[in-house]
């Protein structure tokens, strides 16, 4: 590679790095707290955490059994609150004012059933 080619390669590489860094700036991160009043045990915490992390765009999940809520940080360009709530209800738990999926609830371990 000649000198001109090497300079061009470095310039393009630098441009790619800047573009990639600019895209991941984190400015579109959103944090929401979701009520999960039907969780009753540590296994519930694990189930909810796993379900929420499975949603594309979720960056962090903090499930608090004592407070019965889930703090979620996510990329707003990739997902939204409704999708995350749906992941929780599909796992068998209430999420905010949305009711759990009854079929998923029946599949939970006995210790996870609030009723």
LINSUL-V664172 format. One record per backbone hydrogen bond with DSSP energy under -1.0 kcal/mol. CO is the residue of the C=O (numbers start at 1). NH is the residue of the N-H. Records with the same first field share a line. If there is no record, write none. Layout:
CO=NH ; NH
//
This chain:
2=6
3=7
4=8
5=9
6=10
7=11
8=12
9=13
10=14
11=15
12=16
13=17
14=18
15=19
16=20
17=21
18=22
19=23
20=24
26=29
28=76
30=74
32=72
34=70
35=96
36=39
41=45
42=46
43=47
44=48
45=49
46=50
47=51
48=52
49=53
50=54
52=55
55=58
57=75
60=73
62=71
64=68 ; 69
68=36
69=64
70=34
71=62
72=32
73=59 ; 60
74=30
75=78 ; 79
80=84
81=85
82=86
83=87
84=88
85=89
86=90
88=93
89=92 ; 101
95=98
98=95
101=105
102=106
105=108
109=112
110=113
//
